[in-house]
Amino acid sequence: MGNIVILTGAGISAESGLGTFRDEGGLWAQHRIEDVATPEGFSRDPELVHRFYNARRAQASEATPNAAHEALARLEAEHKGNVLIVTQNVDGLHQKAGSKNVTHMHGQLDQALCHSCEHRWPAPLVMRKTDTCPNCASPTTRPDIVWFGEIPYQMEKISEALSKADVFVSIGTSGEVYPAANFVAEADYFGAHTVELNLEPSSGASRFSECRFGPATQVVPDWVTEELAR
């Protein structure tokens, strides 16, 4: 029994072929973050930003969940308590794997957002700066992605879940991006057992009560199997 809150980052999707910020030669390496992941960059060159996210959307649409995603879906299905996945990823692979209780704190590639009226709708595979909002008809559509300088989604829900967590697990994150980097301290304050599952130690690894390192497709299924056997 017990409540489990799981934070996932880009590292859990790397073995599905989706790169992280730090991968050489990947999409992120070809652009400055200021140009493609900030409101100011979108204002300067919406065509560039749409091309960037169209490419990411195409990659994500073709990607398949790996053993780590599938293990978390199994945990949600079989654990006697509540399991909440809070993901920084925008790729939708948790849902593809079968997870249902997923909070997207950084938005979703497969969603569009109107900057004028905040209406959301399923994004087409290719978005353009001339696209109009189906609700208000304004040509102010953008990817429903939380960019640097913007407030992540559903922070109140996440904070409440962390306050009630018996176990907090961080998977595939660098531990450098706030506010997610502080989730371990928040969960620890309320008495949760904290676990890091990562390819290598994050910058905040010392803040966890337990750490396991290795490929996500190995360490995550192993941890899930042990957790379900408790």
N, C-alpha and C positions, 0 to 999 in steps of 0.2 A: 504494500500500500504506500501511499504518500504522493506528494505532488512533485513532479519533475519538470523543470524549466530548462530548455536546451537552446543555446545560442549557436547559430551556425554562420560561418563566413565562407569566403571564396574557396578556401582549402577543401571543403567537402565536395565541391563540384569540379575541382581540378582534374580528377581522374575520369570525369565525363567529357573531358576535352575543352572545358571552359576555363580560360586563363584568369589569373589574378592580376592585380595591379603591378606586381613585381616581375611578371614573366617577360623575358626578353623576346622580342619579335612578335608579341601579341598585339591585340587591338590597342590596349592602353599604352604600349610602348611607342605607338605611332602618333600620339597626340598628347598635348599638355592637358592636365586635369582642368586648368583654368579655362581652357577653350571648349571642353566638351562636358564638363560636369559641374558647372556653376550657372546660376541664373544670368550672370553678366555675360558669360560665353554664349548662352542661347540668344540673348538680346543682340550681341554683336553679329553672330553668324548662325542663324537658325538652320540654314541649309546644311552646314557642316555638322551640327549637332544631330539633326535628323539622320544624316548619312551614317554617323557613328552608331546611333542606337538602332537603325535599320539593320546594320551588320551584326550587332549584338543580338537583336531579336531573331535574325535568321539562324545564327549559331545555336541559340537556345532552343529554337523550334525543332532543330534536328538532333539535339542532345538527348541522351537517355539517362535515367537515374542509374547510379552505381550501387554497389553493395552497402555503402554507408547510408545513402538515402533509404534504401529498402529496409535496412536494419531499424532505422528510426520509425518507419511506418509500422513495422512489426511490434516495436516497443509500444507504440500508441494503441495498437489493436489488442495487445495481450496484457499490458500492465493493468493492475487492479485499481490504481489511482489515476490522477489526471496527468496528462503529458501535454505540454505546450511547447511548440517549436517557434522560437523567435529568430527569424532569419534576416541577415543583412543582404542576402542574395536576391536578385531580381529575376532569376532564370525559371522559376516555376517547377524545378525538379522534385521538390518535396511533394507537391500535389501529384505529379506524374507517378511517383513511387507509391502513392496511396495515403499519405498523411493528410489528415483533415483539419486538425487544430493547429493552423499555421498563421502566425502574425508576420506580415511583411513590413518591417520597420523602414525599409528604403524603397518601397514601392514595387511595381511589377512591370516587366518589359511588355507583357501582353495587355497592358491597360493604357489608355490615353486619358489625358486630363486637359480640361479647358481652363486656361489661366484666368479667364474673365468670370465665369460662373461656378467653377470648381466641379462641373459635371464630369463623371467618369464613364467610360464605355470601353468595350473590347477594342484594342488597337489593331488596325490592319497590319499585315506583315511589313508594308512600306508606308511610312508616314511622310508627309510633305508640309512645308510651311504654309501652303495655301489651303490645307485641310480646314474645314469649318466644323464647329461644334454642333452636334445633332440636337442640342438643347437650346442654345441661344443664337446659333448661326455665326458666331464670331470666329474670325480666322486666327484664333489664339490658342491653337492646340499644341500640346507638348507631350512627350513621354511622361507617364505617371511614375517618375523616378525622383527620389529625394536627392537633391544635389548638395554639394558642399556649401555650407552657409544656411541651409534650410533645416527645419526641425523635423526629425524622424517621426514617422506615424505611430500612433497608439502608445505613446509613452506612459500615459496613466494606467492603461491596461497592463503594460509590461511591469511597471513598478509594483502594482498590486500583486501580480503573479510572483514576482521575486520575493515579496514580503511573506508569501505563504508557501514558498518552495521548501521542500525537504532536501532536494538535491538540485544543484545547478551545474550544468555541463556546458563548457565552451568548446566548440569543435571547429577547427580550421580557420581560426582568426589570428590576426597579428597582435591583437591586444593594444593597438595604438590609436584606434579611432573612437572618439567619445561621441555619444554617451555610452556606447556598448562596452567600451573598455572598463567602465566602472561597475558593470553589472555584478562582477564577482564580489566586489566589496559590499555592494548592497545586499546580495544574497547571504554573504557571510555574516553581515550584521544581524540578520534575522535568524541565524542559526542553521543555515543550509550546509550540507556537505558539498564542497565545490571540487569539480573535476575538470581538468584540461585534457582534451584529446587533440593532438596536433602532430603535424609532420616533424616539427622541431619546437623547442621551447619558444613561447611568445615572449614579448618584452615584459609581460606581467605574470609569467609562470610561477614566480615565487609566492604569489598571492593565493594560489590554489592549495587545497589540502591534499590533493592527489593529482598526479600528472602521468600521462601515458603518451609515448611518442612513436610515430610510425605512419605509414600511409593510412588515410581515412578508411579505405576499404578493408583494412585489417583491424585497426584498433577500435573502430566504432562497432562492428558486429561482435567483436569479442566482449566489449563492455556491455552491450545490450544483452548478450547471452547470460553474462554473470548477473546483471541487474534483474532479469526475469526469473533467475533461479533463487533469488533471495526469499 
